[in-house]
Amino acid sequence: MANPDTPNGFKPVRYLDGSPYNGAHNLYAKLVGYGTALFIGDTVQTADVGGTDGVVINGIDITGMPVVERNAVSTDMVGVVVGFYPNPTALETNHSPASTAQIVMVADAPNLIFEVQEDGDGARFGVTDVGRNVDQIAAVAGNTTTGTSILELDSNVSSTTTTAGWRLLRLVPRPGNVLGTAAEPNARWEVLPIEHMMNSRTGI
């Protein structure tokens, strides 16, 4: 049976020392002027601006709060979206629509391991890729029905350079999850962020 093709972005599973992920996150602001939607499982980066004095989102004054936007490939991320404060003007929304101010919950620990699916385009990661550096696919809009990201790993990228965003740690040890082949793509992997803002000596 082929691996299911169910991309849902990056899902935090545990810390590098083996401690389980307990839902920990920090709060960031998404500004009304940002014209891109965000989804749970998206990687995000900080913008070169903090929250404006006196602006209130979801009842929270965002003065000085770091602002996030969708992360670009080969750019330092700050973490992965794990939730949103409810938007009182769109209570049914399970993601953060474009041009909508919202408080974003981000799992931003640099030692947090994530589970993610590799894409079915081109090469497949194999046993010789374990421990190498890989990239995610270019930013893409998520699923507005489920509210989840559809980001995946780019299975065409595997290198020893420091210009890739993730370290490929291991195949997810789950029955039915097998190394990808042409007939069975979309294997799921555990990865650790390499290009993480908290690991960089350079500010934004």
C-alpha positions in Angstrom: 0.0 0.0 0.0 1.4 3.4 -1.0 2.1 6.1 1.6 -1.0 8.4 1.9 -0.6 11.8 0.3 -1.7 14.0 3.1 0.5 17.0 3.4 -0.2 19.1 6.5 2.9 21.2 7.0 5.2 20.8 9.9 3.8 19.2 13.1 5.8 19.5 16.4 6.4 16.1 18.0 9.1 16.4 20.6 12.3 18.2 21.6 15.8 17.1 20.7 16.5 15.6 24.1 13.4 13.4 23.7 11.0 15.4 25.9 7.5 15.4 24.4 6.1 18.5 22.9 3.5 19.9 25.3 1.9 22.7 23.2 4.3 25.4 24.2 4.3 28.5 22.0 4.9 32.2 22.0 2.6 34.9 20.6 3.3 36.9 17.5 1.3 39.5 15.6 0.0 39.2 12.0 -0.9 42.7 10.7 -3.9 43.7 8.7 -1.6 45.1 6.0 -0.1 41.6 5.3 -1.8 40.2 2.3 -1.1 36.5 2.7 -3.0 33.9 4.6 -1.3 31.8 7.3 -2.2 28.2 8.2 -1.4 25.8 11.0 1.8 24.0 10.1 3.2 26.9 8.1 6.8 28.1 8.8 7.0 31.8 9.6 9.7 34.4 9.8 9.8 37.7 11.7 9.2 40.9 9.7 11.6 43.8 10.2 9.0 45.7 12.3 7.4 45.3 15.7 3.8 45.8 16.6 2.7 49.5 16.4 2.1 51.4 19.6 -1.5 51.3 20.6 -2.7 48.7 18.1 -4.9 46.0 19.7 -5.6 42.6 18.1 -7.9 40.0 19.7 -7.9 42.2 22.8 -4.1 42.2 23.1 -2.0 45.4 22.8 0.7 44.4 20.3 3.1 47.3 21.1 6.6 45.9 20.5 5.3 42.4 19.7 7.3 40.6 17.0 5.4 40.4 13.7 5.4 37.3 11.5 4.9 36.5 7.9 5.2 33.4 5.8 8.7 32.0 5.7 10.6 31.9 2.4 12.9 29.0 1.4 16.5 29.6 2.6 15.5 32.4 5.0 15.8 32.1 8.8 12.5 30.9 10.3 11.3 31.7 13.8 9.1 28.7 14.1 5.9 27.0 13.0 2.3 28.1 13.4 0.3 26.0 15.9 -2.8 28.1 16.3 -4.5 31.5 16.2 -6.4 33.5 18.7 -10.1 33.6 17.7 -10.9 36.4 15.3 -14.2 38.0 16.5 -15.0 39.2 13.0 -14.7 35.7 11.5 -15.4 33.1 14.3 -15.8 30.3 11.8 -12.3 30.8 10.3 -9.8 28.1 11.2 -6.8 29.9 9.6 -5.7 33.5 9.3 -7.0 34.9 6.0 -5.0 37.4 4.0 -5.2 41.1 5.2 -6.5 40.0 8.6 -4.9 41.1 11.8 -4.5 38.2 14.2 -2.5 36.9 17.1 -0.5 33.9 15.9 0.7 31.1 18.2 4.2 29.9 17.1 6.2 26.9 18.3 9.5 28.7 18.2 11.9 26.6 20.2 15.0 26.0 18.0 15.5 22.5 19.4 12.0 21.3 18.4 11.6 18.3 16.1 8.8 18.3 13.5 7.1 15.7 11.4 6.5 16.5 7.8 5.8 14.7 4.5 8.2 14.7 1.6 6.7 15.7 -1.8 6.1 13.3 -4.6 7.9 15.4 -7.2 11.2 14.0 -8.5 13.7 12.2 -6.3 12.9 10.5 -3.0 14.9 10.7 0.2 16.7 7.5 1.1 18.9 6.0 3.9 21.9 7.9 2.6 20.1 11.2 3.1 19.6 10.8 6.8 21.6 13.5 8.6 21.8 15.7 5.6 20.3 19.1 5.1 17.0 19.6 3.2 14.6 22.3 2.2 10.9 22.7 2.2 9.0 23.4 -1.0 8.4 27.0 -1.9 5.6 28.8 0.0 2.1 27.7 -1.0 -1.4 28.5 0.2 -2.8 26.0 2.7 -6.2 24.2 2.9 -9.0 26.7 3.8 -11.3 23.8 4.7 -9.1 22.1 7.3 -7.1 25.2 8.1 -3.8 23.3 7.7 -0.7 24.0 5.8 0.2 21.9 2.8 3.9 22.5 3.0 6.2 19.5 2.3 9.9 18.8 2.1 11.5 19.2 -1.3 12.7 15.7 -2.0 15.1 17.1 -4.7 17.2 18.9 -2.2 19.7 17.0 0.0 23.1 18.4 0.8 25.9 19.0 3.4 25.7 22.8 2.9 24.3 25.2 5.5 21.9 26.9 3.0 19.1 24.4 3.5 16.5 24.9 6.2 16.2 21.5 7.9 18.2 18.5 9.1 16.7 15.2 8.0 16.8 13.1 11.2 14.9 9.9 10.6 12.0 8.3 8.8 9.0 8.5 11.1 8.9 5.1 12.9 5.3 4.3 12.2 3.7 1.2 10.7 2.9 1.8 7.0 5.4 4.7 6.6 8.0 3.4 4.1 10.9 5.0 2.2 9.6 6.8 -0.8 9.7 5.2 -4.3 8.2 6.1 -7.6 5.3 3.8 -6.6 5.2 4.9 -3.0 6.2 8.6 -2.6 5.2 10.9 0.2 7.2 9.3 3.1 7.0 11.2 6.4 10.2 12.4 8.1 11.4 13.9 11.4 13.3 17.1 10.9 15.1 19.7 13.0 15.3 23.4 11.9 18.8 24.6 10.8 18.0 28.0 9.5 16.4 29.3 12.7 16.4 32.9 13.8 17.3 31.9 17.4 20.4 30.2 16.2 21.6 33.2 14.2 24.0 35.9 15.4 22.4 38.3 13.0 19.2 40.2 13.8 16.6 41.1 11.3 
